[in-house]
Amino acid sequence: MAVYIPGSRWSLRRGARSPQAVSVSAQAIFLANVGGDRAAAIDAAVRVLRGEEGPLNFDSLWQATLALIYSGQATVATDLYLDVVRNAEWVRCEPRANTLDMLLARLRSLVGRYEEASQLLRSMLTGTLSNSMRPMAVAWLTEALVKNGNLAEADELLRQNGFDEAIDDIPDRALVLAARGDLRFAQHRYRAALDDYLTSGRCLDVLHVTNPAVVPWRSRAAFAAARLGHTRVAGRLAVRNLELARRWGSPSTVGQALGLQGHLAEGADGDRLYEEAISLIEIAQDNGELARMLIDFADLLQERGRTSESQARLTHARRIAGRLNNTVLIDEIDQAEQRLAAGATPKLTRQEAKIARLAAAGYSNKQIAEQLFVTIRTVEFHLTATYRKFDVVGRKQLAALAHRL
């Protein structure tokens, strides 16, 4: 079986003759792809990066670092990676050494340092970058830009690279589709986002990649489906995502999967899932994700009238956002605190919420009526009620409140 390795023109075939360090690092990547023995993947990657499996080269460094990233070992990966890059003689003679900064950018992004990651990747894309590496760099930069709120730059980046429309057979197509899905989700284009996530998943299935730590397309698709009112689809994706995350066992991956379950659940079950998720994300030191989850949980607590608990979560999120110097997160916290000061979020009926999410995603009244099997008059009635509850006029203002629907 071939092993999918992001950034490679081809996939390495298990059992093929290659240097020992490359063979061991490829085994670690294989375990990560299929969500196998995480402890074995970590052990193999660490041994490679310490030079215990023979001399390192570009491929073994790349693969072993990625395996640690997938394993939720960003701190360990950063320390070992920097030690190799600073001290190994071969790095100074390696023609592809400049592309190693992509790994550092990814590591920075994973701990919430999105602007630093963006600067590194912008530099890579304006320099000489191989055709096999470029799509991955575009995907990683798009993801970092979206998380840092730079949606216009992300949109232009995809357009300049020809990834704004149909994406055909390119290296790392799954990564590009997932990143474009993130942008479309942030733009409230939930149907387009869902399509991108599902297509990314189909690409990964062909490559025998099932682990959500590699590309969390199921969880992202579940959020998009929930925004569209497709609760059963979202639920199925969330259940499978959590099952695969638990099998792999990375605290960050399991934490994100539980956070999704908390978002979809109701009542005390949702509280319990969010609390467990937050604990795991803290262990993983995934600070950007932790801040966003705290904001989501604060909104949920506010809706239930638990204002002091909501404020405590927002205070925690603000401390993290301050350390990261992430102005986007700080703005989100400011808005959440304004909502908290203004009172509880208006309560929508289940039907109002479904219709409002579809309207915010850009569906016409006729399309909503057809999708939900109701009359256009029913759609108009519920939308009018929603506008009144939120004190907004029209779809544009409603779309700005999509995170509260």
C-alpha angles and dihedrals in degrees: 000000000000118000117227111228117181113233094027123117087218137020118252114242115229112244094023115137110263139133114300095247091052092049092051094045090048088053089053090051091049091053089050094048094054095036093243130146104347095186090054091049091052093046093050094047094048092049090051094049092048090054094245093129096053133277117345124232135177095277097049092046091049095047098043092049092050090049090055091047091054089047092058093249099126095145094049091044092051094050094047094042094051091047090055095044093049098043111026113099094208092063091067090054097041113110090209095047093110090063090061088081085076089071091051089050090053092049091050091050092051092060093047099263092130099156092053090048091048093051092052093048094045088055091050093051094050091051132060109303125166120246090244092056100040100078091052092049090051091049094049093045092048090052093049092047092051092050089050092049097249095133097152092054091047091050092050092046092056092045094050091052095046094249098117095090132022113357111205132180104332131140112275093009090160092058093049092048093049092049092048088050089056090054093048091048090052088050089054090246091135099164092053090044092051091050091051094048094049092047089049088053092052090052091052092048089059089052091049092244110145102150113109089210089072096051117350093211095143095057093045091047089050091055090049092047090050090052088053092051093251094135097162092052090047091049094051092049091047094051093050091044092054092046092054093042092053091049090056093041103206108152092223094049094046091044093054091047091051090047089057090050090050091051091053097040127084133225124348093349090063092050092050093048093048092049092050091046093051092050091054094045089052090053089050091050089226091155101176092050091045093055092049092048091050090052091050092049091047090055090051092050091048091054088056093051095250095133100162092052090046092052091049091057091048091050089053091048091050092055090053094045090050092053089050092045086225107162093186092059091044090053090050090051091048090053092047091051090049089053089048092051091047093053138255122338111263111265115238126198116244091257093046090051093050093049093043093052092051092047091049088051090058103261117147121235089254093052092047091050091051094047095048096036094238134119124270088242089059090052091050091048094052094043091052090052091049093049089051094049093050095036093233134134119222138339097296093062090041091054089056088060095046093119089062097051 
